[in-house]
Amino acid sequence: MKTCILVMLAIICLAGWSGAVEPTPEAVPDAQDVAEDVNPSPAVSLTTLSAEQVARLSPLHSEMRTILLSEQADVLALTARMADIPDRIAVLELQRQITDRKTRTQIELLAVQGRYARQEGRVEQADEAEKAAASLSEQLEVRAIEREE
């Protein structure tokens, strides 16, 4: 169970990094790259799937894709704003907002994973996902408090 959570966290981290970069045509996987059971392999980014691949996603992966695409749009918008700001303090604040957005994405992904695990009777995995989400939420709150001080 812990291995599954660690694998999913690795996927989240990789998706977060790839989400900040404009995908190239070479980065778009072929339909063959997606497993036959419609669940993408860890090497396939959920944000760069073709329409056909998206249609074949499981409900879990479909929800995760929606969360990742939302993050990608937010991060791209924040990054675009950085180019127009000469003030280093303001740029630093935008970087903090990007970091917080990525953390919220991880929290959302863990919540979805936990919900599906619980629905499927995998209570231990659901508990682990919920604990990880709670830990990240606490970190987010601590960062917010530190900024106010």
C-alpha positions in Angstrom: 0.0 0.0 0.0 2.8 2.4 0.9 4.5 1.6 -2.4 1.3 2.6 -4.3 1.2 5.9 -2.5 4.8 6.6 -3.1 4.4 5.8 -6.8 1.4 8.1 -7.1 3.4 10.9 -5.3 6.2 10.4 -7.8 3.7 10.7 -10.6 2.3 13.8 -9.1 5.7 15.4 -8.8 6.6 14.5 -12.4 3.3 15.8 -13.6 3.8 19.0 -11.7 7.2 19.5 -13.4 5.9 18.7 -16.8 2.8 20.9 -16.3 5.0 24.0 -16.1 6.5 23.4 -19.6 4.7 23.8 -22.9 4.3 20.3 -24.3 6.0 19.5 -27.6 4.6 17.2 -30.3 7.3 14.7 -29.3 6.0 14.6 -25.7 2.5 13.5 -26.8 2.3 9.7 -26.4 0.9 7.4 -29.0 -2.3 5.6 -28.2 -0.2 2.4 -27.8 1.5 4.0 -24.8 -1.6 3.8 -22.7 -2.3 0.5 -21.1 -5.1 -1.6 -22.5 -7.0 -1.4 -19.3 -7.4 2.4 -20.0 -5.2 3.3 -17.0 -2.1 5.2 -18.1 1.3 3.9 -17.2 3.3 6.1 -14.8 5.4 7.3 -17.8 2.4 8.9 -19.5 1.5 12.4 -18.5 -2.2 12.9 -18.0 -1.9 16.4 -19.4 -0.7 15.4 -22.8 -3.2 12.7 -23.9 -5.0 12.7 -27.2 -8.8 12.9 -27.3 -9.0 9.2 -27.9 -6.9 8.4 -24.9 -8.8 10.8 -22.7 -12.1 9.1 -23.6 -10.6 5.8 -22.5 -9.4 7.0 -19.1 -10.8 5.5 -15.9 -12.9 7.8 -13.7 -10.0 8.2 -11.3 -7.5 9.2 -14.0 -10.1 11.5 -15.6 -10.5 13.4 -12.3 -6.8 13.5 -11.8 -6.3 14.9 -15.3 -8.9 17.6 -14.7 -7.0 18.7 -11.5 -3.6 18.7 -13.3 -5.0 20.7 -16.3 -6.4 23.3 -13.9 -3.0 23.5 -12.1 -1.3 23.8 -15.5 -3.5 26.7 -16.5 -3.0 28.5 -13.2 0.7 28.1 -13.2 1.0 29.2 -16.8 -1.0 32.3 -16.0 1.1 33.1 -13.0 4.3 32.5 -14.9 3.1 34.9 -17.7 2.5 37.6 -15.1 6.1 37.3 -13.9 7.5 38.4 -17.3 5.7 41.8 -16.9 6.9 42.5 -13.3 10.2 44.2 -12.8 9.9 44.1 -9.0 11.8 41.2 -7.5 9.6 41.1 -4.4 6.5 40.8 -6.5 8.1 38.0 -8.6 9.0 36.2 -5.4 5.4 36.4 -4.3 4.3 35.0 -7.6 6.8 32.1 -7.2 5.3 31.5 -3.7 1.8 31.4 -5.3 3.0 28.8 -7.8 4.4 26.7 -5.0 1.2 26.9 -3.1 -0.8 26.1 -6.2 1.3 23.0 -6.8 0.8 21.9 -3.1 -2.9 22.4 -3.4 -2.9 20.2 -6.5 -1.1 17.5 -4.5 -3.7 17.8 -1.8 -6.5 17.5 -4.3 -5.0 14.5 -6.0 -4.5 12.7 -2.7 -8.1 13.4 -1.8 -9.3 11.9 -5.0 -7.1 8.9 -4.6 -8.2 8.5 -1.0 -11.9 8.7 -2.0 -11.5 6.0 -4.7 -9.4 3.8 -2.4 -12.1 4.0 0.2 -14.9 3.3 -2.3 -13.0 0.2 -3.4 -12.5 -1.0 0.2 -8.8 -0.2 0.4 -9.1 1.5 3.7 -5.4 1.5 4.6 -4.5 3.1 1.3 -7.3 5.7 1.8 -6.0 6.5 5.3 -2.5 7.0 4.0 -3.6 9.3 1.3 -5.7 11.3 3.7 -2.9 11.6 6.2 -0.5 12.8 3.4 -3.1 15.3 2.3 -3.5 16.6 5.9 0.2 16.9 6.2 0.5 19.0 3.1 -2.4 21.1 4.2 -0.6 21.8 7.4 2.5 22.8 5.5 0.5 25.2 3.4 -1.0 26.8 6.5 2.4 27.1 8.1 3.8 28.9 5.0 0.8 31.3 5.0 1.3 32.1 8.7 5.1 32.6 8.1 4.4 35.1 5.3 2.1 37.1 7.6 4.8 37.5 10.2 
